[in-house]
Amino acid sequence: MQRFVRSAALAAAGVLVAGLAAGCGSSDDGGGSDGKHPSATGPEPEPKPDPSSTLPASLTTQRLDWSRCKAPEGGSAPGAAWQCSTLKVPLDYDKPDGETIGIALIRTKSTGKGDRIGSLLFNFGGPGGSGVSGLPSFADSYDSLRERYDLVSFDPRGVAASEGVRCRDDAETQAAEKNVDLTPDTAAEEKAYFKDAKDFGAGCAKNSAKIVGHVSTDDAARDMDVLRQVLGDDKLHYFGVSYGTELGGTYAHMFPRRVGRLVFDAVVDPSADSIGHAENQARGFQRALDNYFTSRGQDPKAGSAKIQKLFKRLDAEPMRTSGDRKLTESLAHTGVLVTLYSKQTWPALTRALENAEKGDGSALLQLADAYNERDASGRYSTQSHSQRAIACLDTKARTTPAEAKKRLDRFRGISPVFGEFLGWDTAGWCHEWPVAGLHDSPEVSAPGADPILVVGNTGDPATPYEGARKMADELGKDVGVHLTWKGEGHGAYGNGSDCVDDAIDTYLLEGTPPKDNKVCS
């Protein structure tokens, strides 16, 4: 079971590789052909305490020990242009002088081609995405910004190297993929579905007891402000993608006077509760699938019906693949959906569906493995563990199985292909979660903050376009600046629009946002 909110880079990283192989490795950003670290302009800033902070000075003025990065679990070490360190923050912000935990950091310093502005912090989404492994992989897209910024990212608390949450082992994960139907049709399947959900939460509580109650988005936003101070920046400059927009909005609400140049791309709707969020995603992914069929000159309704027919076949009998695993209905759902994150991966969907029609589920299985971050040896990343722990701590919603079943027809009406999965997920995602949730929906109002650029893509499947307008409105008058791109895929920056890229670069490098409601087509 896994909710479909992930980073904008997901599709390119996991799917557009030779032979549709799963996963992605870090790359050397290059810092020059000799691999040496580029020099920054001037000395590094001294850490300074924030006068509004209630934290001990030992945290807000700590000095970071930057050194050559080691390889992350399951990945390869980035090149010489990259440095890593660890930031100390309170485990519990209600006890700022108590136990601390470490937040894993990575950076590459400014190339020095322009006057240094400061650090630009990235969060690529999830929740649960690793910035330490992600930033080196995606940094080529941000070369222009590196001229005036140190590029910095982090593993949020509960993620990967930052006290990562682990809820079950690889064998248990694979068993659940094989045996648990995410769209249960019978009483027995329904019982197994909710038992697995309960067991997952119990595993989080057992294996990650210390951290599982302290991984909220509120906590991560406070961590970002500690990092801002330690990096020596008076204001936070930030680029948030997907869930990173929710994290950025939370930061802006908590620290409006510390908002510098913030960009939100692929925007989560802050007004939506758990049910509304699932409906948004059902609508967004169905819209993207319809656009895919239209691009091929096919009737979207007929195309969706064909996929539903395939799912029904797989529900009755999983399909053979080239290996010893079979393609289940649930894995096929994931395999289809992952290709909708980017228009570039639509050809992969075409090939996978054609193969499945011939009785070979190998391509759809590889696509699902890419999304689930399963490597060829059967090891899974823990992103889905962190994702669920963060999301279930953030939301108060605990939809019952009976309530979910009553909404299934509505979800099927929104999306014939994905609605049933997302309808069941409203109850299964946080079923009997061991920690109480905090909010109905995130608070992002930021009166008095500097302008924040909010970018919406009309073809975004995972964070539908409508959420960007709502984020801009909720940030407040003269704060949210709305930019529209009439495109496809999850996220706008770096996806082929010079209009979008120029607007964002001008804002981050020169401090000048575009006119509110500007449209890039």
Summary of the structure (lengths in Angstrom):
residues: 521
radius of gyration: 22.0
end to end distance: 36.0
largest distance: 66.8
contacts: 1912
relative contact order: 0.15
helix: 43%
strand: 14%
